[in-house]
């Protein structure tokens, strides 16, 4: 079995694609076996909203023991908590308590990063925030902004919430990675730089996502240059440019040679997460897609650095 570089991380999207959203937390030890059988030495895990996060937190000791037995590192733990960007101060405070649990879980697993989707605008959905990885155009078309919302006051509260979250992560020597996605408030290079300038915390990072940014027409090469020093974890997958999808490298239209040239230019030394799959992507051979993309990345990036 080919083993991949320890800086190539198998993202949790692999588990989600195989086992649902959220996948059963109690099956995480078996999920680690699946990652290892693919040849990965580093993996990403998640706690998705309150119930799933609490289960992952309760299992953290068992998960770490299993990972160590398999020779796996867990450099990234994701705490998916959309309530952090709620216009309701009490909901934000409750989400911060859950975020603290996520930070404790990350630290227990040996992670150096905690990741979440970038904050959502204060959308008001007909039946509450949908439990979904991505919000497509149809879902967002049904969302509204509360008529009585004071935007300036909302942003002030949001910035303060994320300062607190950054301080929580800093106490555990973690970086806080914000993941850009369609429909998010911080969904681009410009938006992140504006938000980071308001939050003013050194451990806030941008989790560059090649597929999402390519779809949203956020120039990847310019993004890498402008965010130099603020990116140390890249979610890597391909995209055709017309919709949200996460394809194996080479199956979309991203210009990869220029992408790697720009990484060279900026002296990138961080990790890559193979982020292929999802119901939106139609990836038939998921295992093959992860192996082939990791092997391709090895050749494109790590192979020429020996």
C-alpha positions in Angstrom: 0.0 0.0 0.0 1.3 3.4 -1.0 1.6 5.8 2.0 1.2 9.5 1.4 3.2 12.4 2.9 2.0 13.3 6.4 1.1 16.8 5.3 -1.5 15.4 2.9 -4.7 15.2 5.0 -7.7 13.1 4.1 -10.7 15.4 4.7 -13.8 14.5 6.6 -15.8 14.8 3.3 -14.6 11.3 2.6 -16.5 10.0 5.7 -19.5 12.2 5.0 -19.8 11.0 1.4 -19.6 7.3 2.5 -21.7 7.5 5.7 -24.0 10.5 5.7 -24.2 14.0 7.3 -23.4 13.8 10.0 -21.9 10.3 10.1 -22.4 8.3 13.3 -19.8 9.5 15.8 -19.6 6.1 17.5 -18.3 4.6 14.2 -15.2 7.0 14.1 -12.7 4.2 15.0 -13.9 2.3 11.9 -13.7 5.5 9.9 -10.0 5.8 10.9 -9.5 2.3 9.6 -10.9 3.4 6.3 -8.6 6.4 6.1 -5.6 4.2 6.9 -6.5 1.6 4.3 -6.4 4.4 1.6 -2.7 5.1 2.6 -3.2 8.4 4.5 -1.2 9.2 7.6 -3.1 12.4 8.5 -6.8 12.9 8.7 -9.4 15.5 9.4 -12.3 14.9 11.9 -15.4 16.9 12.6 -18.0 17.6 15.3 -21.1 18.8 13.4 -23.4 20.9 15.6 -24.3 20.3 19.2 -25.2 16.6 19.4 -22.5 15.2 17.1 -19.9 17.5 18.6 -20.8 16.3 22.1 -20.5 12.7 21.0 -17.1 13.3 19.4 -15.9 15.1 22.6 -17.0 12.1 24.7 -15.2 9.7 22.4 -12.0 11.8 22.1 -9.8 9.5 24.3 -10.9 6.4 22.4 -10.4 8.1 19.1 -6.9 9.3 19.9 -5.9 5.8 21.1 -7.2 4.3 17.9 -5.4 6.9 15.8 -2.1 6.3 17.6 -2.5 2.5 17.1 -2.9 3.1 13.4 -0.1 5.6 13.1 -2.5 8.4 12.2 -2.2 12.1 13.0 -5.2 14.3 13.4 -3.9 17.8 12.7 -7.3 19.3 12.0 -10.6 19.2 13.9 -13.6 20.9 12.6 -16.4 22.3 14.9 -19.4 23.1 12.7 -21.4 25.7 14.7 -23.5 28.0 12.5 -24.9 29.6 15.7 -21.6 31.5 16.1 -23.0 34.0 13.5 -26.5 34.2 14.9 -28.0 37.7 15.4 -29.2 36.4 18.8 -26.6 37.1 21.4 -27.7 34.2 23.6 -27.3 31.8 20.8 -23.9 33.1 20.0 -22.9 32.7 23.7 -24.2 29.1 23.7 -22.3 28.4 20.5 -19.1 29.7 22.1 -19.5 27.2 24.9 -19.8 24.5 22.3 -16.8 25.9 20.5 -14.8 25.7 23.7 -15.7 22.0 23.7 -14.5 21.8 20.1 -11.2 23.3 21.1 -10.8 20.9 24.0 -11.5 18.0 21.6 -9.0 19.4 19.0 -6.3 19.7 21.7 -7.0 16.2 23.0 -6.7 14.7 19.5 -3.3 16.4 19.0 -4.6 18.9 16.4 -3.0 22.2 15.7 -6.0 23.7 13.9 -9.7 24.0 14.6 -11.8 24.8 11.5 -15.4 26.0 10.9 -17.3 27.3 7.9 -16.9 31.0 7.6 -19.8 32.9 9.4 -23.1 33.0 7.6 -25.1 36.2 7.2 -28.0 36.3 9.6 -30.3 34.5 7.2 -33.8 33.7 8.4 -34.9 30.4 6.9 -38.6 29.3 6.9 -37.8 26.2 9.0 -34.5 27.2 10.7 -31.0 26.8 9.5 -30.9 23.7 7.3 -28.6 20.9 8.3 -26.5 20.9 5.2 -22.8 21.2 4.2 -23.6 23.8 1.5 -26.5 26.1 0.9 -27.4 26.2 -2.8 -29.2 28.9 -4.7 -32.6 27.3 -4.1 -32.1 27.2 -0.4 -30.7 30.7 -0.2 -33.6 32.1 -2.4 -36.0 31.2 0.5 -33.9 33.0 3.1 -34.5 36.6 4.3 -32.7 39.0 6.6 -34.8 40.0 9.6 -36.6 43.3 9.0 -35.6 44.6 12.5 -31.9 43.8 12.2 -29.5 46.6 12.9 -26.6 45.6 10.7 -23.9 47.7 12.4 -24.9 46.3 15.8 -24.9 42.8 14.3 -21.4 43.1 12.9 -20.1 44.5 16.1 -21.4 41.5 18.0 -20.2 39.1 15.3 -16.6 40.5 15.4 -16.6 40.3 19.2 -17.8 36.7 19.1 -15.0 35.7 16.7 -12.4 37.6 18.8 -13.5 35.5 21.7 -13.3 32.3 19.6 -9.8 33.2 18.5 -8.7 33.8 22.1 -10.1 30.4 23.0 -8.1 28.7 20.3 -4.9 30.7 21.2 -5.1 29.5 24.8 -4.7 26.0 23.4 -2.1 27.0 20.8 -4.5 26.4 17.9 -5.1 28.4 14.8 -8.7 29.1 13.8 -9.3 28.3 10.2 -12.3 29.9 8.4 -13.6 27.9 5.5 -15.1 29.8 2.5 -18.3 28.5 1.0 -21.2 29.7 -1.2 -23.6 31.8 0.8 -21.2 32.6 3.6 -20.5 36.2 4.8 -16.8 35.6 4.6 -16.7 33.7 1.2 -13.7 35.3 -0.6 -10.3 36.8 -0.2 -11.6 40.3 0.0 -14.2 39.3 2.6 -11.7 37.5 4.7 -9.2 40.4 4.7 -12.0 42.8 5.7 -13.2 40.5 8.5 -9.7 39.6 9.7 -8.9 43.3 9.8 -11.9 43.8 12.1 -11.2 40.8 14.4 -7.5 41.6 14.8 -6.3 38.3 16.0 -3.0 36.8 14.8 -4.2 33.1 14.9 -7.1 33.7 12.5 -6.5 31.9 9.2 -8.2 31.4 5.8 -8.7 27.8 4.8 -8.3 28.3 1.1 -10.6 26.0 -0.8 -9.7 25.5 -4.4 -13.0 24.2 -5.7 -15.3 26.6 -3.8 -13.2 29.7 -4.7 -12.9 28.6 -8.4 -16.7 28.3 -8.6 -17.2 31.7 -6.9 -14.7 33.3 -9.3 -12.2 34.2 -6.5 -8.9 34.1 -8.4 -6.8 31.4 -6.7 -3.4 32.8 -7.7 -4.2 36.3 -6.6 -5.7 34.9 -3.4 -2.5 33.0 -2.6 -0.4 36.2 -3.1 -2.7 38.5 -1.1 -3.2 36.0 1.7 0.5 35.1 2.1 1.1 34.3 5.7 -2.6 33.8 6.4 -3.0 30.4 4.7 -1.4 27.3 6.1 -4.1 24.7 5.2 -5.6 24.3 1.7 -8.6 22.2 0.9 -7.8 20.8 -2.5 -10.2 19.5 -5.2 -11.1 20.3 -8.7 -14.2 22.1 -10.1 -15.8 22.8 -13.5 -16.6 26.4 -12.7 -20.4 26.2 -13.0 -21.6 24.8 -9.6 -20.5 23.7 -6.2 -18.7 20.4 -6.7 -15.5 18.7 -5.3 -13.9 16.6 -8.0 -10.7 14.6 -8.2 -7.7 16.6 -9.4 -7.7 16.8 -13.2 -11.4 16.3 -13.6 -12.2 20.0 -13.6 -10.9 23.2 -15.1 -8.5 24.6 -12.4 -5.1 25.7 -13.9 -3.0 23.6 -11.5 0.5 24.4 -13.0 0.0 28.1 -12.3 -1.4 27.3 -8.9 1.7 25.4 -7.8 3.9 28.0 -9.3 2.2 30.6 -7.1 2.6 28.3 -4.0 6.4 28.3 -4.9 6.4 32.0 -5.2 4.8 32.5 -1.8 7.0 29.9 -0.1 4.0 27.8 1.0 4.9 25.3 3.7 1.5 24.3 5.1 -0.7 21.2 4.7 -3.2 20.1 2.0 -6.5 18.5 2.7 -7.9 16.2 -0.1 -11.5 17.3 -0.1 -13.2 15.3 -2.8 -16.8 14.0 -2.9 -20.1 15.1 -1.5 -23.6 14.3 -3.0 -23.2 17.4 -5.2 -20.1 16.0 -7.0 -21.1 12.6 -8.4 -17.8 10.9 -7.7 -18.2 7.2 -8.5 -15.0 5.7 -7.2 -14.5 7.6 -4.0 -11.5 5.6 -2.8 -9.9 5.8 -6.2 -10.5 9.6 -6.3 -8.7 10.1 -2.9 -5.8 7.9 -3.8 -5.3 9.4 -7.3 -5.5 13.0 -6.0 -3.1 12.3 -3.2 -0.7 10.6 -5.6 -1.0 13.4 -8.1 -0.3 16.0 -5.3 2.7 14.0 -4.3 4.1 14.2 -7.8 3.2 17.8 -8.4 4.4 19.2 -5.0 6.3 16.8 -2.7 8.0 14.8 -5.4 10.0 17.7 -6.7 11.1 18.7 -3.2 13.1 15.6 -2.4 
